[in-house]
Amino acid sequence: MANPNKNALPHFFKPVFTALLAAFIVLLTFTVGSLRIGPITITLNCLPVAIGAVLMGPLYGAILGLVFGLSSFFASFTSASLTTILVSVNPFLTFLMCVVPRVICGWVPGLLFQKLPQKTALGRFAGSSLCCALVTALNTIGFLGWMWIFFHDAFTSNSDVIAKIGSQPTGSIFLFIFALAGFNALIEIIVNLVLGTAICKALFAVTKNKGNTA
């Protein structure tokens, strides 16, 4: 006899798990924020966005990306980061820079994962690995790309920005801004790929077992 509650899990799992991941993003933003290993700084906020996008799809990935972006924007008022200086230059453009790329980095990988083969464990593993890496790559490219579009003049004319980055850029401002990420971006992609794939694999197993409980 079929269990009438067999398909009940997805109805409450997605919003509840999204709320937990969103709370984790906020906690990371206003506490740990990032993991520092010697000269390398690894932003951890992409990890819950990636997990949500893979497990629950593009809508929930975008919601978690929105939480990431809003948290990042509001955290700039209590930190001494480059984003804090850019808020003083133009708060509206800084808001867009913080929020829009993060929504995209949650939505696009979630949409992609739905299009990839998922009938086998290997297919889910490969798809989740790709999407976890893509979340971090899109976040870096989107955030720095919008920074270049909105604030490239500030990198050569604003004394506070120049003092924060340590020198006035020479040559292409676009290349200079992306050089700010440097090796950190690659390490972030690897960390989120490894941790995100492992967590998604574990959660796939748990939700499958729960869903098949008679």
C-alpha positions in Angstrom: 0.0 0.0 0.0 1.4 3.4 -0.9 2.3 5.7 1.9 0.1 8.9 1.6 2.9 10.9 3.2 5.5 9.7 0.7 5.6 13.0 -1.2 5.1 15.2 1.9 8.7 16.0 2.4 9.2 18.4 -0.5 6.3 20.5 0.6 7.9 21.7 3.8 11.6 20.7 3.2 12.3 23.5 0.7 11.1 26.5 2.6 12.4 25.2 5.9 15.8 24.3 4.6 16.0 27.6 2.7 15.3 29.5 5.9 18.1 27.5 7.6 20.5 28.2 4.8 19.5 31.9 4.8 20.1 32.1 8.5 23.5 30.5 8.0 24.4 33.1 5.3 23.5 36.0 7.7 25.5 34.4 10.5 28.5 34.0 8.3 28.3 37.5 7.0 28.1 39.2 10.4 30.4 36.8 12.4 33.0 34.7 10.6 32.5 36.3 7.2 35.4 34.6 5.6 38.1 32.0 6.3 41.6 33.4 6.4 44.5 31.0 5.8 47.8 32.9 5.7 47.5 35.5 2.9 44.4 33.7 1.4 40.9 34.9 2.3 38.1 32.5 1.3 34.5 33.8 1.3 32.2 31.1 2.6 28.8 32.6 1.8 28.7 31.0 -1.7 28.5 27.6 -0.1 24.9 27.7 1.2 23.8 29.4 -2.0 25.3 26.6 -4.0 23.7 23.9 -1.8 20.3 25.5 -2.1 20.5 26.0 -5.8 21.4 22.4 -6.4 19.0 20.8 -4.0 16.0 23.0 -4.5 16.3 24.7 -7.9 16.7 28.2 -9.3 14.0 30.0 -7.4 15.4 29.0 -4.0 18.9 29.6 -5.3 18.0 33.1 -6.3 16.3 33.7 -2.9 19.5 32.6 -1.1 21.6 34.7 -3.4 19.3 37.7 -2.5 19.9 37.0 1.2 23.7 36.9 0.5 23.6 40.2 -1.4 21.5 42.0 1.1 23.6 40.7 4.0 26.8 41.8 2.1 25.4 45.3 1.5 24.2 45.9 5.1 27.5 44.5 6.5 29.3 47.2 4.6 27.9 49.7 7.0 29.6 48.0 10.0 33.0 47.0 8.4 36.0 48.7 7.0 36.0 47.0 3.6 36.4 48.4 0.1 32.6 48.0 -0.3 32.2 50.4 2.7 34.1 53.1 0.8 32.1 52.5 -2.3 28.8 52.9 -0.3 30.0 56.5 0.4 30.7 57.0 -3.3 27.3 55.8 -4.4 25.1 53.7 -2.1 22.5 52.8 -4.8 25.1 51.4 -7.3 26.8 49.6 -4.4 23.5 48.0 -3.5 23.1 46.8 -7.1 26.7 45.6 -7.1 26.1 43.6 -4.0 22.7 42.2 -4.7 22.2 41.5 -8.5 25.3 39.3 -9.1 24.4 37.2 -6.0 20.9 36.6 -7.2 22.2 35.6 -10.6 24.8 33.3 -9.1 22.0 31.4 -7.2 19.6 31.3 -10.1 21.7 30.3 -13.0 23.4 27.2 -11.5 20.0 26.1 -10.1 18.5 26.3 -13.5 21.5 24.5 -15.1 21.3 21.7 -12.6 17.7 21.0 -13.6 18.8 20.6 -17.2 21.7 18.2 -16.4 21.2 14.3 -16.2 20.2 13.3 -12.7 19.0 9.7 -13.1 22.2 8.3 -11.7 24.4 9.1 -8.7 27.3 9.8 -11.0 25.1 12.3 -12.9 24.0 14.1 -9.8 27.6 14.1 -8.5 29.0 15.7 -11.7 26.1 18.2 -12.0 26.4 19.3 -8.4 30.2 19.7 -8.7 29.8 21.9 -11.8 27.1 24.0 -10.2 28.9 24.5 -6.9 31.9 25.7 -8.8 29.8 27.9 -11.0 28.1 29.7 -8.1 31.5 30.9 -6.9 32.8 31.8 -10.4 29.6 33.8 -11.2 29.8 35.6 -7.8 33.4 36.7 -8.4 32.9 37.6 -12.1 29.6 39.4 -11.4 30.6 41.3 -8.3 33.9 42.5 -9.7 32.4 43.1 -13.2 29.7 45.3 -11.8 32.4 47.0 -9.6 34.3 47.8 -12.8 31.2 49.1 -14.6 30.0 51.3 -11.7 33.2 52.4 -10.0 36.1 52.3 -12.4 36.5 56.1 -12.1 36.8 55.8 -8.3 39.8 53.6 -8.6 41.8 56.4 -10.2 40.3 59.5 -8.7 38.9 58.7 -5.2 41.7 59.0 -2.5 39.9 56.7 -0.1 39.6 53.9 -2.7 43.2 54.3 -3.8 44.4 54.2 -0.1 42.4 51.1 0.5 43.8 49.1 -2.4 47.3 50.4 -1.8 48.1 52.0 -5.1 46.6 53.8 -8.1 45.9 51.4 -10.9 48.0 51.5 -14.1 46.8 50.2 -17.4 43.4 48.5 -17.7 41.2 49.2 -14.7 39.2 46.1 -15.6 42.2 43.8 -15.3 43.3 45.6 -12.1 40.0 45.0 -10.4 40.0 41.3 -11.3 43.6 41.1 -10.2 42.3 42.1 -6.7 40.7 38.7 -6.5 43.9 37.0 -7.6 44.6 33.5 -6.3 41.7 33.8 -3.7 39.1 33.4 -6.4 40.6 30.1 -7.6 40.9 28.8 -4.0 37.3 29.8 -3.3 36.1 27.9 -6.4 38.0 24.7 -5.3 36.8 24.9 -1.7 33.1 25.4 -2.7 33.4 22.7 -5.3 34.8 20.2 -2.8 32.6 21.1 0.2 29.5 21.8 -1.7 29.6 18.6 -3.7 30.2 16.5 -0.5 27.3 18.2 1.3 25.0 17.9 -1.7 25.8 14.2 -2.0 25.0 13.6 1.6 21.8 15.6 1.5 20.7 13.8 -1.7 21.1 10.5 0.1 19.2 11.7 3.2 16.2 13.2 1.2 16.0 10.1 -1.0 15.9 7.8 2.0 13.3 10.1 3.7 11.2 10.2 0.5 11.3 6.4 0.2 10.3 5.7 3.8 7.2 3.5 3.8 
